[in-house]
Amino acid sequence: MHPAPEAVAPAPEAVPSASQATGLSTDAPILTRHVGAAEAFRRFWPLTQGDRRWMLLVGVFSVVAALAETVAILLFARLTDGALQTGSVSAFWTPAGQWLTVAVAGAAVGYLGNSLAAWTAERFLLRLRARVFAHLQTLPPHFFQRNRRGDLVERLTGDVDAIEHLVVSGLVGACTAVFSTLFYGAAALWLRWELALATFVAAPIFFAATRRFTNRLRTVSRRVRAADGAVTAVVEEALGNVVLTQAYNRQRDEEERLAREARRFLRASVTSARLNGLYTEITEVLETICVLAVIGMGAWEISQSRMTLGQLLAFAAFIGYLYPPIRSLGTLGLTATAATAAADRLLEILDAAPSVTDPPRWATTRLAHRARGALQADRVSFSYPNSRHRALSAFSFATSPGEFLVITGPSGAGKSTLAALLLRFYDPDAGTIRLDGIPVNRLPLDQLRSNITLLPQQTLVLHDTVEYNIACGRDDPAPTHDDVVRAARAADADDFIAALPDGYGTVIAPATAGLSGGQLQRIAIARAMLRDAPVLILDEPTTGLDTLAAERILAPLRRLAEGRTTLVITHDLDLATDADRVLVLHHGRLVESGTHAQLLARSGLYATLFAAHPQAPDGAVHYR
């Protein structure tokens, strides 16, 4: 093939990125923020859409259950005065039957309410976790470099549970507590209003105790959530680097690292448990004092013939039942306080803006058909977030459809940055990148990326069957088993896959010991074959492979590149010998361009790199 001309015409101004259009920076580091319970509730309440009628029904069930409990206590008073105190068996049956009926109805309603509440809470959790996970997948690579994966996992598990306790369970619990308090309080007033008013004086004491504990628990809850995430992160990192740990005898170091984070979690958890336990014990003592006071005053009322024994027992029951929901209302404040720590961590994710978004409808241009594969970059400059170093500076090139380019240069020259910009993981700070003459930031992300296949430096596999790992390269139309087999044969992978214990149904995983690096690479090539995109980007395709393994994948790579615009980002200059063109980058700039022979004749940077590169042994298979 003949190389495309290097110069391209100046481009019209590109569509501004979402961050440029709004004036908001997506590159600033995420700032730690502290939200209040009200703001946390407001931010996450919309996720209850679709379940609010069920939450209302749970509230109705709670009201009915509290009403049934109230009626049951009144029937107990009637049974005490009419049957037990007088010793009349005939006076027993009617209130006993009524009590049993109310108890069965209350139990049925309570069961339905609890089951529906659990179902609603789990649906909210499912929706919240999906929302956070979906947003995570839109964030740029540097976000995951700044946040430990284990901590992000903890946010998707423990932190979403805490939010559910605030938004769904907390709201239902508050409804139950409020109506229980109203019913029990009203019944106590009806039995003996003077005595009831005297006991109600204790209610503010519970709220005062809650207020006393709230601020301290808020701080401790944040420490618990952060420490829990740190423990998860250490475990995840240690398991992912177990070979390094064993090779360098770092087992004790990793154990100490885990122990250090675990001790922080221990201290925070114990402090939280102590505060919650102290709050619980104090309120129980207050409840006991109040009930004893009621019984003492009730005994005086009985001695003055102003109250019956049944009324006193019922009154004491109402007071005993009244304080737990009042305490629950106070505890709800503590639950909200704990949930705000989780809200802080989840909102750090949800408020992090993606580096790129789909263009607005008025600026969108869709490809009418499959792309031809003509790529252009016009004076592209780019710096990674929070970096003063330019990864690319005034970089320009153009390709013809089906052209094979090798992009090389010293480490840190900006080679892999080009792949990130072509796929729109980021938008350039200046300049324009085009596919078939259309600026890539005018194309919908899904259409742009469906026309580009990336084989990254690290071979990526999912914990699933071999067939699924190949088939996941394409979803429209869904590939058949025969499609998968044909792709595997084209990648020279069918023979070793058929020899696996379950063939294409064998489950593999990242870093699996069952397959070699070359075999995993050929599975990735089969996936790319099935994807069949017009543009192919290979990022260091032979890295980590020995000479024989590297040679084994060259033929599949040759078949994969056939008829596609192919960009090979590599230090392995053996791949450059038969390229249509070689682009040489240095400090983010294009310093040389031409065929392998032309660049060697110039005796420039490429010639220097090639001379220092270990030469392929005689008879080695070159790329083309």
C-alpha positions, 0 to 999 in steps of 0.5 A: 500500500502507498502511504497517505499524505501526511499533511491534512487541511485545517479542520473547522472548529470541533464541537466543544466537549461537555466540560468545555460547553458547560465551563465545568472541569472534569479534570479536577480531583474529587473533593471530599464533601460532607452532606447532611441527612436531608440532602442525602435523602433528597439526592437518593429519593428519586430512585424510589420511583416506581416503588412509592405505592408499595412503600405507601402500602407498607405504611398502611400495613404498619398503621393497621398493625399498630392499631391491632396492637392497641386494640389487643391491649385494650381487650387485655384490660377488659379480660383482666377486669371482667374475668381474671379479677372476678374469677368469672370463666363466662366473662373470659370467652368473648374478650379472649376470642376478640383478642385472638382474632385481632392478634391473628389479623395483626400478625397477618398484616405484620407479615405482609408488611414486613415481606413487602418492606423487604422486597421494596428495600431490595429493589431500591438496593438493586436500582441504586447499585445499578445506577452507581455501577453504570455511572462508574463505567462512564468515568475516565481511566484516571478516576480509577487510577486515583481510587483503589478498586477495593474501596470502590467495591465497598462503596457498591456494597456496604455504602449502598446498604447504608443509603437504603436504611435511610431512604426506604427502611428508615422512612418506613420505620419512621412511619411505623414509629409515628403511628405507633406513638400516636395510637399508644399515646391516644389510648393512654390518654383515653385511659387516664389523661393526667397520668399520661401527660405526666409520663409524656414528659420523658419523651424530650429526654430521649430526643436530647440523648439522641442529639447528644450522640449524633455528632460523635456517631457521624464522625465515627461512621465516616471512619468505619466506612473509610476503614472498611473500604481500605480493608477491602482494597488491601485484600483485593490488591494482595490477591491480585499481586500474589505472585509478586508477594510470594516472589519477593517474600512479602507475605509478612509485609502484606499481613502487616498491611492488612493488620494495620488497616484492620486495626483502624477498622477495629477501633472505629467499629468498637467506638461505634458499637460503644456509642450505640450500646451506651445510647441503647442502655441509657434509653432503656434505663430511662424507659424503666424509670418511666414505667416504674413511675407509672406503676407507682402512680397507678398503685396510688390511683388504685388505692383511691379507687380511681383506676382498676387493675386492668386499666393500670396494666393496660396503661403500663403496657401502652407506656411500655409500647410507647417508648420503643417507637419514640426511641426508634424515632431517635435512633432514626436520627442516628441511622441518618447520621451513619448514612450520611457518611455513605452518602458522602462516598457515593456522591463522590462517584455520582458527582464525578463527571465523565471526561466525554459524553455523547454530543448534543442532538443538534451537533450529532453526525451519524455514519450512514454505514460501516466506516471505511476506516480513514483516520485523521488527526489535525494538530492534536494536543493533549495533557492528562488530568492533573499533569503539566506534561503534554502527552501529545503536542501538535500531532497530525497524521492521516491514513487511507482505509486499510492502511497498516501503520506502526506507531513507535518511539521511546517510552512516554512518547505519547503512543498509547495516548493516541489510542485513548483519544481515538476511542474518546476516553478523552477529548484533545485539548486542541485539534481534531480527530476524524473518522471518515472525515467526521470529527469523532466528538460529533459521533455517538460514542456507541457508533464510534467505538463499534467501528474500532477494535482495541487489543490493549497491552494487557489481555483482558478476559472475563470470568466466564466460558471461553465461548462467552469471552469470544462472543462478547466482542459482538452483540448485534447481531448476537453471534452463534456458536458456529460464528465463535468457532470460525473466529477461533479458527481464524485466530489459531485458537480452536485446537487448544480450546477443543483440548480444554476439559469442557472445550468452549464451555471451559470457564477461564478467569483473569490471570488464570494459570490454565492458559498461557499468555499466548493462548489468552492473546489468541482468544482476544484476537478471536474476539476481535475477529468476531467484532469485525470493526474497520479500524484496529488498534493493537497496543504492544501485541507481543509484550510479555510473550517469548519469541515462539509465542510472539511468532505464533500470534503473528499469523492470526494478527495478519489475518485480523488486520487484513482489509482494516485500517491498523495502528500497531503501537509497539516498541517491537520494531520487528513489526515495523519492517513491512508497515506501509508507514511508521510514525515515530513520536518523541516527547509527544511530537511526531518527529519522523514518518515514512517506511522502514527503509526510508527511516533507516536511511535518514539515520534519525531517531528511528534508526537509533531505536532500531539499532538498539532493538534486539533483532529477530533470529534468522527465519523469524516470521515478520508481521507482513 
